[in-house]
Amino acid sequence: ETGVTQSPTHLIKTRGQQVTLRCSSQSGHNTVSWYQQALGQGPQFIFQYYREEENGRGNFPPRFSGLQFPNYSSELNVNALELDDSALYLCASSSSDGEKLFFGSGTQLSVL
Amino acid sequence: SQQGEEDPQALSIQEGENATMNCSYKTSINNLQWYRQNSGRGLVHLILIRSNEREKHSGRLRVTLDTSKKSSSLLITASRAADTASYFCATDINDYKLSFGAGTTVTVRA
């Protein structure tokens, strides 16, 4: 158990809809990163938040957006869902040095 | 494109045998980490090796790093059924993110 919790665990949406995924970071961690993992692939970096500010972004379009709250929990929002957005979405928290990531169990998103 | 690439893609071994998997990467790194993932769920950190280290041990795990060849290996000794999982290398090039490879799927047969 890492102490990072994600909700929901599974989600089914249709193309064009919007989705919000949530993550509570491990106690004492002020940095949250989001990753997308397609079936059979490694996790791909979406973005990172540090003290409520976006601290870096991967190669994802603007319809992927996020928030970090004062308690360091975080949301990932995806607008105008596409079929290719179907994946496991992983949230990971880390302390300020950011070396080790502590992952949640993920949200499995299916877009039909 | 992914920074790290694991080899082999899949590995099947008998319980008690050793499992070795390799990771190659493209650019200079700050550190390299290995993670394990069971059944498509969250990843678990296994071990971190810094760019100025050549070998590191943690329990039944042994990691080596060769920065001249831009490669790393993970050895799991005396494998158990519970070691069945996917293993990922991740490189930290000090730019706020980890870059993961596609992983090696290890199956340990009883």
Contacts between the chains, C-beta under 8 A, distances in Angstrom:
chain1	res1	chain2	res2	distance
A	2	B	42	6.9
A	2	B	44	7.5
A	4	B	42	7.5
A	33	B	97	6.8
A	33	B	98	7.9
A	35	B	100	7.7
A	37	B	40	7.9
A	39	B	40	7.9
A	40	B	102	7.5
A	41	B	102	5.6
A	41	B	103	7.9
A	42	B	2	6.2
A	42	B	4	7.8
A	42	B	88	5.4
A	42	B	100	3.7
A	42	B	101	5.2
A	42	B	102	4.9
A	42	B	103	5.4
A	43	B	43	7.1
A	43	B	88	7.5
A	43	B	100	4.8
A	44	B	100	7.6
A	45	B	97	4.4
A	45	B	98	7.2
A	45	B	99	7.0
A	48	B	96	5.5
A	48	B	97	6.3
A	55	B	96	5.5
A	56	B	95	7.0
A	56	B	96	4.0
A	56	B	97	5.9
A	58	B	97	6.9
A	88	B	40	6.0
A	90	B	42	6.4
A	90	B	43	7.0
A	92	B	43	7.7
A	98	B	96	7.0
A	99	B	31	6.6
A	99	B	33	7.9
A	99	B	48	6.4
A	99	B	92	6.8
A	100	B	33	7.1
A	100	B	45	5.0
A	100	B	48	6.4
A	101	B	35	7.9
A	101	B	43	7.5
A	101	B	45	6.6
A	101	B	98	6.3
A	102	B	45	7.1
A	103	B	35	7.9
A	103	B	42	3.9
A	103	B	43	4.5
A	103	B	44	7.2
A	104	B	42	5.4
A	105	B	41	4.9
A	105	B	42	4.4
A	106	B	40	7.7
A	106	B	41	6.1
A	106	B	42	5.7
A	108	B	40	7.8
